[in-house]
Amino acid sequence: MPSGNSSTRIPWLTAAWLAGFAFSLQTGIFLAQVFAGLGFVLALTGLVNGWIERPRYTLTHLLIAVTLVWLIVAAIASKSPLDGLQFLGNKFIIALLGFFAVYNLSSESGATRWFAPAVLIAGVFGALNGIIQYFFGVDLIYGQTIQMMPDNVVPYFLPVGLLDMALTYAGMQMMFFLLLLPWAWRKRGNRAIWIWLGMGLILLSIMLAFRRGPWMGLAGMLVLFLLTRERRVVIPTIFALIAVVGGLFIFADGFRARIMDAANLSTHSEQDRVLMWQAAWEMGQDNKITGIGPGQWRHEVESYVDMNHHFVSLAHPHSDPMYLLAVSGYPGLMLAALTVLSIVWLGFRLFWRAQDQPSTEIILAQGGILATGGLVVAGLTQCYLLDGENMIAMGMILGLTLSLAQVEPES
């Protein structure tokens, strides 16, 4: 079982790899894939040679495995089994390698020593990149032009960092902010000033991306986190957040327009979303057991929607639960829901464990719960399951959380 007294033969190597992996997530999918693969080789080598202890697997591991097995069954049962299996491999295999690597290597004593600072540096790097893109419409690293905000919501540009899509970028920044939140909350003194300055930049980049899903995930997890803090700190913090959001809504035209636009189901983009949800629901009703199969959405959707509507995109149904229902039936959706519930239960235990003086490992695991929950909430109105960068990040965060949650508290 992983513990704070694990083998210390290669902590510096695992710490460097984990820090590099965290930073690679901000640079696009290629470097993240490389780090995930290297970590898998490192973890497998460590297990075979006895450098790291063999881990204990949890209920969440079992549920993840059964969910993936069911997705494979759904792919085999689909009209194009080979395409479905290839789709699963492309979307989830690297995330699974990263998950395996982080879960096994994070138990190494000292393996996470540079992790939180690396996530902060990566998040600030992404934030500065996106903020410059937002105001000036240019990617200074590659010299590329950034497109204007869609639907004239605000008169600025759509920040994408180095991740090519605003939705991917905003999701990554949201996860990084929530992952770091319990760690930053505990910091005091001069170092805390610099940490919170970085956190502020990451938060600003999330706001300027104007993506509804990450806003929802961030807001939901912030509320849950504050409910676990001391009342004397929570109440003024909540009032401050209400004042900031209220001020933005009143005085920032773009922020107010985005909120109103997201709540207006008569806009073209919202009509797209509703019609896609209806199509996913109908696919689930027509194929209750195995769905249409992973990778089959784009081939089937046109027979479920009115093509005269002129959809902006038919790539996915803009909702992770609806996508799972459509491609894997009710069993796939229920297995995914049970996996999320197991993580919720783990979070409940973590936030009330050693509440007065939690260890660094428990603090990072708490952040992992918040980041995971944020992406789940964001996925209610977006399709993050099909987002390669964020799925690799999710594998890293889940592996870290499940590993560190088992570290025994110091007596």
C-alpha positions as CSV (number, residue, x, y, z in Angstrom):
1,M,0.0,0.0,0.0
2,P,1.4,3.5,-0.8
3,S,2.6,5.3,2.3
4,G,4.7,8.2,3.4
5,N,7.6,5.7,4.0
6,S,7.8,4.3,0.4
7,S,11.1,3.6,-1.3
8,T,13.3,6.7,-1.7
9,R,15.6,5.4,-4.5
10,I,14.3,7.6,-7.3
11,P,12.2,10.4,-5.7
12,W,14.2,13.1,-7.5
13,L,13.6,11.5,-10.9
14,T,9.9,11.0,-10.2
15,A,9.5,14.5,-8.9
16,A,11.2,15.9,-12.0
17,W,9.0,13.8,-14.3
18,L,5.8,14.8,-12.4
19,A,6.7,18.5,-12.6
20,G,7.5,18.2,-16.3
21,F,4.3,16.3,-17.0
22,A,2.3,19.0,-15.2
23,F,3.9,21.8,-17.3
24,S,3.7,19.8,-20.5
25,L,-0.1,20.0,-20.3
26,Q,0.0,23.7,-21.2
27,T,2.1,23.2,-24.4
28,G,-0.3,21.1,-26.4
29,I,-1.0,17.4,-26.7
30,F,2.3,16.2,-28.2
31,L,4.6,16.9,-25.3
32,A,1.9,15.7,-22.8
33,Q,1.7,12.4,-24.7
34,V,5.5,12.1,-24.5
35,F,5.6,12.7,-20.7
36,A,2.7,10.3,-20.1
37,G,4.5,7.6,-22.1
38,L,7.8,8.2,-20.3
39,G,6.1,8.1,-17.0
40,F,4.4,4.8,-17.9
41,V,7.8,3.2,-18.7
42,L,9.3,4.6,-15.5
43,A,6.5,3.3,-13.4
44,L,6.5,-0.1,-15.0
45,T,10.3,-0.4,-14.6
46,G,10.0,0.6,-11.0
47,L,7.4,-2.0,-10.3
48,V,9.3,-4.8,-12.1
49,N,12.5,-4.0,-10.3
50,G,11.0,-3.4,-6.9
51,W,11.9,0.3,-6.7
52,I,8.4,1.2,-5.8
53,E,5.8,-0.7,-3.8
54,R,3.0,-2.5,-5.5
55,P,0.0,-0.2,-5.0
56,R,-3.4,-1.1,-3.5
57,Y,-6.2,-0.6,-6.0
58,T,-9.5,1.0,-4.9
59,L,-13.2,0.9,-5.7
60,T,-12.6,3.9,-8.1
61,H,-10.0,1.9,-10.0
62,L,-12.4,-1.0,-10.4
63,L,-15.2,1.3,-11.6
64,I,-12.9,3.0,-14.1
65,A,-11.8,-0.4,-15.4
66,V,-15.4,-1.7,-15.7
67,T,-16.6,1.5,-17.4
68,L,-13.8,1.2,-20.0
69,V,-14.6,-2.5,-20.5
70,W,-18.2,-1.6,-21.2
71,L,-17.1,1.1,-23.7
72,I,-15.1,-1.6,-25.5
73,V,-18.2,-3.9,-25.5
74,A,-20.2,-1.0,-26.9
75,A,-17.6,-0.4,-29.6
76,I,-17.6,-4.1,-30.6
77,A,-21.4,-4.1,-30.7
78,S,-21.5,-1.0,-32.9
79,K,-21.8,-0.9,-36.7
80,S,-18.1,-0.3,-37.1
81,P,-16.2,-2.2,-34.3
82,L,-12.7,-1.4,-35.6
83,D,-13.5,2.3,-35.9
84,G,-14.9,2.3,-32.4
85,L,-11.9,0.5,-30.9
86,Q,-9.6,2.8,-32.7
87,F,-11.5,5.8,-31.4
88,L,-11.2,4.6,-27.8
89,G,-7.5,4.0,-28.2
90,N,-7.0,7.5,-29.6
91,K,-9.0,9.3,-26.9
92,F,-8.2,7.3,-23.8
93,I,-5.0,5.2,-24.1
94,I,-2.6,8.1,-23.3
95,A,-4.7,9.3,-20.5
96,L,-4.7,5.8,-19.0
97,L,-0.9,5.6,-19.3
98,G,-0.6,8.9,-17.5
99,F,-3.0,7.7,-14.8
100,F,-1.1,4.5,-14.3
101,A,2.2,6.3,-14.1
102,V,1.1,9.0,-11.7
103,Y,-0.8,6.6,-9.4
104,N,2.3,4.4,-9.0
105,L,5.0,7.1,-8.9
106,S,3.2,9.6,-6.6
107,S,3.5,7.2,-3.7
108,E,7.3,7.6,-3.8
109,S,8.6,9.6,-0.9
110,G,9.3,13.1,-2.1
111,A,7.9,12.5,-5.6
112,T,5.5,15.4,-5.4
113,R,8.0,17.9,-4.0
114,W,8.0,20.2,-7.1
115,F,4.5,19.3,-8.3
116,A,2.4,22.2,-6.9
117,P,5.0,24.9,-7.9
118,A,5.2,23.4,-11.4
119,V,1.4,23.5,-11.8
120,L,1.4,27.1,-10.6
121,I,4.2,28.1,-13.0
122,A,2.4,26.3,-15.9
123,G,-0.9,27.9,-15.0
124,V,0.7,31.4,-14.9
125,F,2.5,30.7,-18.2
126,G,-0.9,29.7,-19.7
127,A,-2.6,32.7,-18.1
128,L,-0.1,35.3,-19.4
129,N,-0.2,33.7,-22.8
130,G,-4.0,33.9,-22.9
131,I,-4.4,37.4,-21.4
132,I,-2.0,38.8,-24.1
133,Q,-4.1,36.9,-26.8
134,Y,-7.3,38.3,-25.4
135,F,-6.3,42.0,-25.6
136,F,-4.0,42.0,-28.6
137,G,-5.2,39.1,-30.7
138,V,-1.8,37.6,-31.3
139,D,0.1,34.6,-30.1
140,L,3.5,36.0,-29.4
141,I,5.2,32.5,-29.3
142,Y,4.1,31.3,-32.7
143,G,3.1,34.7,-34.2
144,Q,-0.4,33.5,-35.1
145,T,-3.5,35.7,-35.2
146,I,-6.3,34.9,-32.7
147,Q,-9.9,35.0,-33.8
148,M,-12.4,37.5,-32.5
149,M,-14.9,36.5,-29.8
150,P,-17.9,34.8,-31.4
151,D,-21.4,36.3,-31.5
152,N,-20.1,39.8,-30.7
153,V,-20.2,39.0,-26.9
154,V,-17.1,41.2,-26.2
155,P,-15.0,43.3,-28.6
156,Y,-11.8,41.3,-27.9
157,F,-10.2,38.1,-28.9
158,L,-10.7,34.4,-28.0
159,P,-7.6,33.2,-25.9
160,V,-6.4,29.7,-26.5
161,G,-3.0,29.6,-24.9
162,L,-1.0,26.9,-26.8
163,L,-3.9,24.4,-26.7
164,D,-5.6,25.6,-30.0
165,M,-9.1,25.9,-28.5
166,A,-10.6,28.3,-26.0
167,L,-12.7,25.5,-24.4
168,T,-9.6,23.3,-23.9
169,Y,-7.6,26.2,-22.5
170,A,-10.3,27.3,-20.1
171,G,-10.8,23.8,-18.9
172,M,-7.1,23.3,-18.2
173,Q,-6.8,26.6,-16.4
174,M,-9.9,25.8,-14.3
175,M,-8.4,22.4,-13.2
176,F,-5.1,24.0,-12.4
177,F,-6.7,26.7,-10.3
178,L,-8.8,24.2,-8.3
179,L,-6.0,21.7,-8.0
180,L,-3.9,24.4,-6.3
181,L,-6.6,26.0,-4.2
182,P,-6.2,24.0,-0.9
183,W,-2.4,24.3,-1.2
184,A,-2.5,28.1,-1.8
185,W,-5.1,28.5,1.0
186,R,-2.6,27.1,3.6
187,K,0.3,29.4,2.6
188,R,1.3,32.3,4.8
189,G,3.9,35.1,4.7
190,N,5.7,36.6,1.8
191,R,5.6,33.5,-0.4
192,A,1.8,33.5,-0.2
193,I,1.7,36.9,-1.9
194,W,3.4,35.6,-4.9
195,I,1.3,32.4,-4.9
196,W,-1.9,34.3,-4.8
197,L,-0.7,36.7,-7.5
198,G,-0.2,33.7,-9.7
199,M,-3.6,32.3,-8.7
200,G,-5.2,35.6,-9.6
201,L,-3.7,35.5,-13.0
202,I,-5.0,32.0,-13.6
203,L,-8.4,33.0,-12.4
204,L,-8.4,36.0,-14.7
205,S,-7.5,33.8,-17.7
206,I,-10.5,31.6,-16.9
207,M,-12.8,34.6,-16.8
208,L,-11.4,36.0,-20.1
209,A,-12.0,32.8,-21.9
210,F,-15.7,33.3,-21.6
211,R,-16.5,29.6,-21.5
212,R,-19.7,28.7,-19.6
213,G,-18.7,25.1,-18.6
214,P,-15.5,26.1,-16.8
215,W,-17.2,29.0,-15.2
216,M,-19.8,26.6,-13.8
217,G,-17.2,24.1,-12.7
218,L,-15.2,26.8,-11.0
219,A,-18.2,28.3,-9.2
220,G,-19.5,25.0,-8.0
221,M,-16.2,23.8,-6.6
222,L,-15.4,27.2,-5.0
223,V,-18.6,27.0,-3.0
224,L,-18.0,23.4,-1.9
225,F,-14.4,24.3,-0.9
226,L,-15.5,27.3,1.1
227,L,-18.0,25.2,3.0
228,T,-15.1,23.2,4.4
229,R,-13.2,26.2,5.7
230,E,-13.4,28.2,9.0
231,R,-16.6,30.2,9.2
232,R,-14.7,33.4,10.2
233,V,-12.8,33.2,6.9
234,V,-15.6,31.8,4.7
235,I,-18.3,34.5,5.3
236,P,-16.1,37.5,4.2
237,T,-14.7,35.5,1.3
238,I,-18.2,34.7,0.0
239,F,-19.3,38.3,0.3
240,A,-16.1,39.4,-1.6
241,L,-16.8,36.9,-4.4
242,I,-20.5,38.1,-4.6
243,A,-19.3,41.7,-4.8
244,V,-16.7,40.9,-7.5
245,V,-19.2,38.9,-9.6
246,G,-21.9,41.4,-9.1
247,G,-19.6,44.2,-10.1
248,L,-18.6,42.4,-13.2
249,F,-22.2,41.8,-14.1
250,I,-23.1,45.5,-13.6
251,F,-20.1,47.2,-15.0
252,A,-18.5,44.7,-17.5
253,D,-20.7,44.6,-20.6
254,G,-19.0,41.6,-22.0
255,F,-19.4,39.6,-18.8
256,R,-23.0,40.5,-18.5
257,A,-23.7,39.7,-22.2
258,R,-22.1,36.3,-21.9
259,I,-24.2,35.4,-18.8
260,M,-27.4,36.6,-20.5
261,D,-26.4,34.9,-23.8
262,A,-25.8,31.5,-22.0
263,A,-29.3,31.7,-20.3
264,N,-31.1,32.6,-23.6
265,L,-32.2,29.4,-25.3
266,S,-33.4,31.4,-28.3
267,T,-29.9,32.0,-29.6
268,H,-28.6,29.9,-32.4
269,S,-25.8,28.3,-30.3
270,E,-28.2,27.4,-27.6
271,Q,-30.7,25.9,-30.1
272,D,-27.8,23.8,-31.4
273,R,-27.2,22.5,-27.9
274,V,-30.8,21.7,-27.2
275,L,-31.2,19.9,-30.5
276,M,-28.0,17.9,-29.9
277,W,-29.2,16.8,-26.5
278,Q,-32.5,15.7,-28.0
279,A,-30.6,13.7,-30.6
280,A,-28.4,12.1,-27.9
281,W,-31.5,11.2,-25.9
282,E,-33.1,9.6,-28.9
283,M,-30.0,7.6,-29.7
284,G,-30.0,6.3,-26.1
285,Q,-33.7,5.3,-26.3
286,D,-33.1,3.5,-29.6
287,N,-30.0,1.7,-28.3
288,K,-30.6,1.4,-24.5
289,I,-28.0,-1.3,-23.8
290,T,-24.8,-0.5,-25.7
291,G,-25.7,2.8,-27.4
292,I,-24.5,3.5,-30.9
293,G,-20.9,2.8,-29.9
294,P,-17.9,5.1,-29.3
295,G,-16.7,6.9,-32.4
296,Q,-20.1,6.5,-34.1
297,W,-21.7,9.8,-33.1
298,R,-20.7,11.7,-36.2
299,H,-21.9,8.9,-38.5
300,E,-25.3,8.7,-36.9
301,V,-26.2,12.2,-35.8
302,E,-27.4,13.5,-39.2
303,S,-30.3,10.9,-39.1
304,Y,-31.4,12.3,-35.8
305,V,-31.4,16.1,-36.5
306,D,-32.9,18.5,-39.0
307,M,-30.0,19.3,-41.3
308,N,-31.8,22.5,-42.5
309,H,-30.9,24.0,-39.1
310,H,-27.3,24.8,-40.2
311,F,-25.5,23.6,-37.1
312,V,-22.2,25.3,-36.1
313,S,-20.8,21.9,-35.3
314,L,-22.0,18.3,-35.3
315,A,-18.9,16.9,-33.6
316,H,-20.6,16.1,-30.2
317,P,-23.7,16.7,-28.2
318,H,-22.2,19.4,-25.9
319,S,-22.7,17.2,-22.8
320,D,-20.6,14.4,-21.4
321,P,-23.6,12.5,-19.8
322,M,-25.6,12.8,-22.9
323,Y,-22.7,11.6,-25.0
324,L,-22.2,8.6,-22.8
325,L,-25.9,7.7,-23.0
326,A,-25.8,8.0,-26.8
327,V,-22.6,5.9,-27.3
328,S,-22.7,3.4,-24.5
329,G,-26.4,3.2,-23.4
330,Y,-27.7,3.3,-19.9
331,P,-25.1,0.8,-18.5
332,G,-22.2,3.1,-19.6
333,L,-23.9,6.2,-18.2
334,M,-24.6,4.5,-14.9
335,L,-21.1,3.1,-14.6
336,A,-19.7,6.6,-15.2
337,A,-22.1,8.0,-12.6
338,L,-21.0,5.4,-10.0
339,T,-17.3,6.3,-10.7
340,V,-18.1,10.0,-10.0
341,L,-20.0,9.0,-6.8
342,S,-16.9,7.1,-5.6
343,I,-14.8,10.2,-6.1
344,V,-17.4,12.3,-4.3
345,W,-17.2,9.9,-1.3
346,L,-13.4,10.0,-1.4
347,G,-13.6,13.8,-1.4
348,F,-16.0,13.7,1.6
349,R,-13.5,11.7,3.6
350,L,-10.5,13.8,2.5
351,F,-11.9,17.1,3.4
352,W,-12.8,15.9,6.9
353,R,-9.6,14.0,7.5
354,A,-6.9,15.6,9.6
355,Q,-8.8,18.9,9.1
356,D,-6.7,20.9,11.5
357,Q,-3.3,20.0,10.2
358,P,-3.5,18.0,7.0
359,S,-0.3,16.8,5.4
360,T,0.9,18.1,2.0
361,E,-0.2,14.8,0.4
362,I,-3.8,15.2,1.7
363,I,-3.9,18.9,0.7
364,L,-2.9,18.0,-2.9
365,A,-5.4,15.1,-2.9
366,Q,-8.1,17.6,-1.8
367,G,-7.1,19.8,-4.8
368,G,-7.4,16.8,-7.0
369,I,-10.9,16.2,-5.9
370,L,-11.8,19.8,-6.6
371,A,-10.2,19.7,-10.1
372,T,-12.0,16.4,-10.9
373,G,-15.3,17.8,-9.7
374,G,-14.8,21.0,-11.7
375,L,-14.4,19.1,-15.0
376,V,-17.4,16.9,-14.2
377,V,-19.6,19.9,-13.7
378,A,-18.2,21.7,-16.7
379,G,-18.9,18.5,-18.7
380,L,-22.6,18.8,-18.1
381,T,-22.8,21.4,-20.9
382,Q,-19.6,20.6,-22.8
383,C,-18.0,17.4,-24.2
384,Y,-14.7,17.2,-22.3
385,L,-14.5,13.4,-22.8
386,L,-13.4,14.1,-26.4
387,D,-10.8,16.6,-25.4
388,G,-7.4,14.9,-25.5
389,E,-5.4,17.5,-23.5
390,N,-8.0,17.7,-20.7
391,M,-8.4,13.9,-20.6
392,I,-4.6,13.5,-20.1
393,A,-4.7,16.1,-17.4
394,M,-7.7,14.3,-15.8
395,G,-5.7,11.0,-15.8
396,M,-2.8,12.8,-14.1
397,I,-5.0,14.4,-11.5
398,L,-7.0,11.3,-10.7
399,G,-3.9,9.2,-10.4
400,L,-2.4,11.7,-8.0
401,T,-5.5,12.0,-6.0
402,L,-6.1,8.3,-5.6
403,S,-2.4,7.7,-4.7
404,L,-2.0,10.5,-2.2
405,A,-5.4,9.8,-0.5
406,Q,-3.8,6.6,0.8
407,V,-0.8,8.2,2.4
408,E,-1.1,7.6,6.2
409,P,-1.4,10.8,8.2
410,E,1.5,11.4,10.6
411,S,0.7,10.7,14.2
